[in-house]
Amino acid sequence: MQEMDIRISSALVAFMLIIFISMKATFVKGQSNNNKGAYDAASTNYYMLTALPTGQERAYCLARGACNQKTLACPAQCPQRKPRQNKKQKGCFIDCSSKCEVTCKWRKPNCNGYGSLCYDPRFVGGDGVMFYFHGAKGGNFAIVSDENLQINAHFIGTRPEGRTRDFTWVQALAVMFDSHNLVIAAKKVSHWDDDVDALIVRWDGETVNVPTDGDAEWRINNDREVVVERTDNTNSVRVTVSGLLEMDVKIRPIGAEENRVHNYQLPNDDAFAHLETQFRFPKLTDLVEGVLGKTYRPDFVSPVKRGVPMPMMGGEDKYQTPSLYSPLCRVCRFHRQSETIAVE
């Protein structure tokens, strides 16, 4: 009888232990950031705690490794991830990866960082490999195409006499998700002035104004929150589409010295304002497509030639779309919730 009681007690203890572990796992998964699985090894896999009395934000890390279950607090020099005067103050960047650190950073695109698209289009893929994709002047190409997200780019350019290809830059991005279109673009300007805003933002075909005072942001929440916030007085924004995308965008011209060095031979009445962008994706599928998107596949092996000044990525025929707003290309995967497609 005593032996049976011991067996029953052991079984009850084991049962309660299983229930406890399940509850803990559910709590952690439920609190994890951006729908990532619990203990995903990512720098941004954390959930926010209440701030310190000084206003310094704190995060509880969920990523695997040395930072797991540690609490990180933003420095006094940049107490918030998104400072209210974000145009003049650095933001707090929380890194729960093996670095396990918090740093103060300007919220601008890093053209040498993962997921960047800058210059005469030069990419750094999700695999960290740099490559060029020239597209074509006036062309539109799928940069990312996944089940619930598509990003197209509109290319501007010029072809000096005697050249066999266009010099190209990205002038506009169309972000498509659910049944919506968000466009971030640079105005065509004849002469560049850093103090004059060349930013264009369109939401479902309507031009929207991003304020320059107060929180300096425009936001909307139609099942999914979308935020466009200024990160400088002019020509610099951060775009967030909850659960899908974060990107830093800066508008810049081709300067006279750059024009001379590269022999672009640009006309005097066009500054060729274009976008420098860095993307971050909280969750892409393993079958994601697009010029940049495919570099995030777990089995992707870059075909570009290493060790050359301009490693080229082809695929213009696979990724060209009929328009900036079209989700159609030979390998595109995105399907709208609605068949209604906005036209420019």
N, C-alpha and C positions, 0 to 999 in steps of 0.2 A: 504493500500500500504506500509506504514511504517513497519507494522507487517511482511509483506512478505519479505521486505528487511532484517529485522533482522534475519528471518529464513534462508535466503540464506547466509547471512554472517556467521551465526553459523555453517551451513553445510560446508562452505568453510574452516573455521577454523578447524573443526573436521577432514575434509579430509586431510588438510595439516599436522595436528598433526599425523595422521596415517602414512602418507608418511615419515615423519621425524623419527618416531619410527622404521619403517621398515628398513630405510636406516641405522640407528644406529645399529640395531640388525644384519643386514647383514655385516656391517663393523667389529663388534666384532667377529662374528662367523668366518668370513674370516680370521681374524688375529689370531684366537686361535691356541694353540700349539698342534701338533700331531693329527690333525683331531678330537680333542675332541669337544663336543658340548659347546656352549657358557655357561659360568658360571658353568661349571662342577666343583664339589668340589674336586679338586685334587691339591696337592702341586705344581705340575709342569704345571698348566694351566695358562700360561702367554705368552706374546709375547715380544720380545726384542726391546728396544729403542736404540737410539744412545748412545754411551758410553760418560762418562764425559771426560773433557780435561785431567784428570789424568789417563785415560785409564780404569777406573772402569766401568764395564758393568752394565746396568740397565734393569729392567724388569717391565712391566705393568701387574698387576695381574688381572685375570679374574675369579678366583675361588669365589664361594659364601662365604659369611661371612664377618668378620671384615676386611679382606685384599682386598676385592673387589675394583677394580679401584685404588689401591694404587701403587705407584712406589717404587721399592726396588733397592738399589744400592749395589754392591759388596763392601766389606771392602777393605781398602788400603792394608791390609796384604795378600789378595787373590783377586786381582782385576778382574780376569777372570774365567769363568766357566771351560775353558780348557786352562790352562797356557801353553805357548809354551815350557817351560821346565817342563812339567807335571810330570816328574819322580822325581823332587826334590822340587816341590812347591805344596802346597795344592790348590785345586780348590774351586771356589765359588759355594756353593749350595744355590739356591733360593727356598724358601718354601713359597708358596702363600696360604697355608692352614690357619687354625685358629692361627697357630704359627706366621705367617706373619713376617718371619725373613730371614736373610742371614747369613750363617756360612761358615767357612773355614774347609774343610774336605779332608783327603787323599782319593783318588779314588780307594778304595780297597773293596772287598766283606765284608759285615758284616754278619757273620755266625749266628747271633741272630736276623737278620732283616727279614722282609717280603720277600718271594721269594728266600730264601737262600737254598743252597744244599752243604753240607760240611761233613767232617768226614766219619764215617762208616755208609753209607749215612743217614744223618740226615737232614730233611727238616723243614723249617718254611713256612707254606702255606700262600696263599693270605688272609686267614682268621686269620692269626696270631697264629695258633695252630701248635706246634712242633710235629713231628712224624718221625719214622724211616721206611725206605723201603729197604730191604736187596737185593732184586733181586737175582742174581746168578752170580758166577764167570764165566766170558766169555760171559755173556748174554747182550742183548741190549734191552732197554726199552724206551717207549714213555714217556718223561717227560711232554711235552706239545703237544697237537694235536688240532688244530683249523682249520677253513676254509682255512686260508691263511698262516699258520705257523705250522711247526712241529719241535720239538727238541727231538732228541733221545740221550740216554746216553749209553756208553759202560762201563761195570763193569769189574774190575779186582778183584782178591781176592785170598784167601787161606783158606783151611780147615784143621786145626791141627787135629791130630789123637784124636778120642774120641768125636769130636764135631758133632752136627747134622745139622749144617748150615755153610755156608761160611761167613767169614769176607770179606766184599766187599767195594770197593771205586770206584768213577767215574774217569776213565782215559781219556775219550774223549766225546765231545759233537758234534753232527751233527745238524746244523741249516738248515732246508729246507724251502724255500719260492719261490714263482713263479716257475721258472725252475732251481733254483740254489741250491748248497750245500756249506755251509761254515763249516769247521771242525776246532775245537780248541781242541788240545790234548796235553798230557804230554808224553815225550819220556820215554822209559824204561831205567833207569840208575842203575848201580850197586852200586855206592857210590855217595851220594849227595854232591854238592858244590853250595852254594848260588850264587857264581859268574859265574856259568856256566848255560847257557840258556837251559832249557829243553822244550821250547815251540815249538809246531808244529802247523802251520796254513796251511790249504788247501782250495783253492777256485775252485770249480767244478773239483776236482780231482788233481789239480796242486798245488804243494807246493809253497808258497809265502814267501818272506822274509820281515819281519817287521823291518825297520831300527832302529838303536839304537841312531842315532844322528839327528840333525835338529828337525823336528816336531815329529820324532819317531813314525811314523804311516804309515800304508798301507791303501789305499782307492781305491774304484772303484765305478763307477756310471753307471749301466745298468738298466735304468728305476727307480732304487731304489738305493740310496747311501748306501754303506757299508764301515764302517771304523773300523780298528783294530789299536788301539793306545797303546803304552807302557805306563804304569803308574809306572814303576820302571825300573832299568837298565836291569833286567832279570826277567823272570817268572811271570810277572804281566801285564795284558792288560785290556782295556775296549773295548768292541765290541758294535757297534751301527749299526742296520739295520733300516733305516729310516721308521717311521710309524709303526714298528712292535716290536722292541726289543732293549733294552740296557742291557748289562750284564757285571759285573766286575768279572774277573777270576784271580785266583792266583794258581800257581803250587807249591806244597809242598810235602815233603817226609813223611814217617813214621819214626820218630826218635827212637833212641835206648831206651830212657826212656819210650816213648809211647808204644813201642813194649813190653817192660817188664811189664808195669803196666796193659796192657790189655791182656797180654799173647797171642799175635798174633802168636808167634813162626815163624816169618818171616825168610826166608833164608838170609844168609849173602851177597849174590850177587845180591840183588834186593832191592832198596830203596822204592819201591812201590809209585813212584811219581804219584800224583793224583791232581784233580782239586777241589778248593774251589770256589764256584760261587754264585753270587747274581743276580737275574733277575729282570727287570722292564719292564712291558708291557703297552704301551700307550692305547691299545685297543684290548680286547679279546671279543669274543661273549659270550652270556649267556649259550651256550652249549659246551664250551671248555672242552676238555678231557685231560687225562694224569695224571700221578702220582701227579705232582704238579699243572698242569693246572686246574683240576676239583675243586681245593680249591679256585679258583677265581670265581666260579659260584655264582650268587647272592642268590641262594636258597640252597647252599651247607651246610650240617651239618656234621661235622667231626665224623666218627665212631670210632676214636681211644679212648682208655681208658685213662682218665685223671688221674693225680696224681701218675703215675707209672714212674720208671726211664727211661724205653724205650717203649713209646707208639708205637705200630706197626700198619702200614698201609699195608694191603694185596693188592692183585690185580695183582700179577705177571702174571697170566694166561691171564688177560685182556690187559696188556700193553706190553707184550713181542713182539718184532719185529724180523723178520728173519735176519736182519743185521743192522749195524749202519745207513746205508743209506736208509733203507726201511721205507716207510710211512704206512706200513700195520700192523695192530693189530686188535684185536676183536672189539675195540670201537673207533679206530682212525678216525678222521674226515677230515684230510688233503688230498687234491688231487692236484697233480702237474699240471702246465700248459702244461708241456710236459711229455710224457710217458717215455722219456729217463732217466734212473736212473744210476747215476755214481756208479761204483763198485770200491772197494778198491783194 
